[in-house]
Amino acid sequence: MGLSPGSDAEAYAAKQSAVNGRHDAATRAILRVCALSDRITSTEPKRRYMCHRGTTCPVTPDGAVKGLDGAHDVFDVSFAARKSDAKNRASVKRHGYGTPQRRQQRAAANRDRRRQARADYAAGALNKSALERVLQQCDVNDQDAYHPGYSGPCAMAGDRFHPVVLSPHGGWWRWGNRDEHNGFISNISHSGDNVPDYDIEAARFDSHARTWASWTHTAFLRQAVACAVAVASYGGARYAATAELRTARRDNRTGAGDGDPDVGALLPEPAVAA
């Protein structure tokens, strides 16, 4: 792929475009499969959850699924390559990071930076792209200062929070003596998954997209998430490789050695499948 066809595809699958694509695809897959079942779903519920420490920090999880008991099972997706990283990510999702005091200090400093950047832009010392970079850096700096986590805000609203930590290939991490996601999956699964097999009259999960390997909602969910992650990883890696080729062509680079007669020649436009 890209300028180095013989390199490991994992290098491109680790690009930011692939990382973002995996996250969004996994979130959509969970909500879509729950919507195909007998559950009510919500994407990034806003203004329902507030910081339990009294700050104005926004709390927007990836999604919520309303179960038969009326409570919402709220989740936020993240990825980890190792089990130890998965534990740490789950802890951060639950309990957050930083302190409200540090958030206040960062916010005050970034207000001054934004004000100065806008003044420099008005005076012509900064162009529009430079101004946008400064404002984006300030936003990231604010966000990195503090987050209350999701467990406290969800508990205040009477809901349950579950950190969903997946492997880069779409598997569901497990640790300890039980599956970390048992509570989440059992709460959002179709009501027919827990009915004994001999009850032939019970309502079961059914979908036109269901395959022979996923006759329950739980199995279908795991399979759908894994497939969505795989497709998104390929799409993100392909996007990164295509962008690399376009940049190389614009810079008149080939990636070949010094003795190559094609050095300095324009690269062809990357082919894009219809």
N, C-alpha and C positions, 0 to 999 in steps of 0.2 A: 504494500500500500504506500501511496505517497512517493517521496523521493527515494525511499529505501524499501523496495519490494520484498527483500529477503529478511527484513526485521520482524521481530515478534509483534503480532497483532495486538498484544496486551498494551504495548506502548501507546497505540492510538486509542484503544479502548479506555485508557486512563485519562484521556484529554477531558477538559472541562465540558465540552459539548456532549460527550458520551456520559459523563457523570450526571449532568443535569437531565439528560434524556432518560437514563435509568430511573432516576428518582420520580420524575413525572409519570413515566410509564407504569411503574409499580403502583403508584397512588391511584392512577386511573383504573388499573386492572382490579385492585381491591374494591373500589367503589362500584365499578361496573358489574362485577360478579355478584356483589351483595344486592345490587339493584335488580339483577336477574332473579334473585331469590325472593324471599318474603320479608325483606328488610327495607327500611327507608334510609337513604344516604344523603350526606351533605358534604360538599367540597369546600375546604378552607372556611369553616364557619367563622364569621366576623361578629364582633361586638357581643358575643355570648360569654367569652372568658376574659377575666381581668386579673391583673397581677395581685396575688394574695398578700403582697407586702405594701400595697397602697400606691405603687408607682403607676405611671401612665404607659409603661412599656407594653406594646401590643403583643397579644397572645393569640396566634393564629395557627392551629395545628393543620395537618394535611387534610384530614377528613374525619367524619363522624358517622357512625352507623347506629340507628335506633333499633333496639331489640324489642322482644315481646314484652319485657317488663317495663317498657316506657323509658328506660335510662339510655343514655348515649354512650357507646363505646368509642372513645376518641383515640386516634392513632396519629403518629408522625413517623415517616419512613426515613431511615438512614442506612448506610452501607458500611460494612467493615470487612477487611480481608482476613483478620484473625479473630479468634474467640476472645482474647483479652481486649482487643479494640471494641468488639461488640459489647462487652460488659461496660466498658467506659462510656460508650456512646449512649447506651440505655440509661446509665446513671445521669448523664448530662441532660438527656431529654426529660427525665423525671424531675430532677432537682435544679436544673439550670446552672448558671455560672455567674461569677462576678458579684458585685454588691450594688445596692441602690446609690450608695455614696459615690462609688466610682462612676456610675452612670451620670450623676449630676455634675461631677467634675468634667467628664468628657464632653457633656452637652454644653457646658459653659464655654469651654475652650473651642469647640467646633462652631458655636454661634459666632465667635469672634473671627474664626477662619472664613466662614461663609460671608460674613459682612465685608471683610477685607477683600475677598475674591470678587464679590459683586462690585465693590468700589473700583478695583483694578480693571475689571471688565468695562465699566462705564468710562474709565479714563483712557481706555485703549491699550492698557498694559498687558491684558490677557485677551486671547481670542475665545470664541465660543467653546471650542473643544476643550481648551485648557480649563475654562470655568467649569464645564461639566465634569471633568476629571476631579477637580478639587471638591466639588459638591458630592460626588460619589464617594470619594475617600472619607469625607466627613460622615456620610450616612453609614458606611461600613464601620467606622470608628465608634460611632454611637451604638451600633448593634453589637459590636464585640465587647462592649463595656459591661453589659448586664443582661441577663434573661432569667425570669423567675422559674423556668421549667414549665412543665405542663401538668404535673400531678396536683399541685396546690390549686391553680386556677380551675381545673376540671372538677376537683373535689368541692370547691366553693359553689359550683353550678350544679352539683349533684350528679356528675358524670364520672365515668371511669376512664383513666388514661392508660394506653398500652404503647410502649415504644416498640416499633416494628423494625428490627435490625436484620438486614438481608446480606448475603454474600454478594460479591460482584457478579456472580453468575445466577442470582435469583433464588438461592437457597435460603431457608429460614434458620438462623443461628439458634442452637440450643446449648444450654450449660446448666450445671447443677444437677439435682436429682430429678428434675422434671423439665418439660419443654417450656421455655420462657414464654412462648406464645400460646400455650394451651388455653389460658383464660380468654384471650382475645378471639381465637379461632372458634372456641366452643360457644362464645357469646354471639358471634355474628353468623354462625353456620345456619343453614336451613333447618327448620324445626324437624324435618323428616330424617335428618342424619342420625339423631339419637333414638329413633324409634326402632324397636327390634325388627330383624329381617322377616320374622314370621308374620308380622302384621302387614298383610298384603293390601289392605285397604287404606293404609296411611298415605297422606300426601307426601310426595317425594320431590326433591329438586329435579327440575327438568329444563333443558335448554336445547335449542336446535344446534348449538355449537358444542354440545357435550360429546366427548369421545368415549370409546370403550374403556379407557384407562381411568376415567373420572366419573364414576357413577354416583358419587356423593358430592354435595356442595363443597365440602372441605377439600377433597382431592382436586376438584375442578379449580378451586381458588389457587391452590399451590401451583398447579400446572399453568394456569393463566398468567400468574405473576412471573414464573420462570420464562415463559415464552415472550412476554412483554419486555422483560429485561434483556433477553437475547436480541430481540429485534431492535430495541433502542440502543444497545451497545454497538451493533453493527452500523446503525444510522449515524450515531455520533462519531464513530471512528471514520466512516466514509466522509462525513462532513469535514473532519479535521484534515484528512488526507487530501481532499479536494482543495481546501483552502491553502494547504502547504504548496500544492502544485501551482495554484494561481499566483501565489506570492513569488515562487521561484521563477515563473514565467515573466512576471512583471519586473523582476530584478535581473532578468537575463542569465539565470543560473541553470545549470543542468545537473549538478551533483556529481559530475564525472571527474576523473583525475586530470592532472595538468597536461598529460600527454594525449588526451582525447581530442581528436580534431573537431568535435562538436561543442567544445567549450565556448561559451559566449553565444551560442545559437539559441534562438527562442524555443521554449518548450511548447509542445502542442497543447491546445486547450484540453482539459480533462474531459473524458467522455462521461456523459450522464445518461443513465438508462432511462428510457421513456416509461 
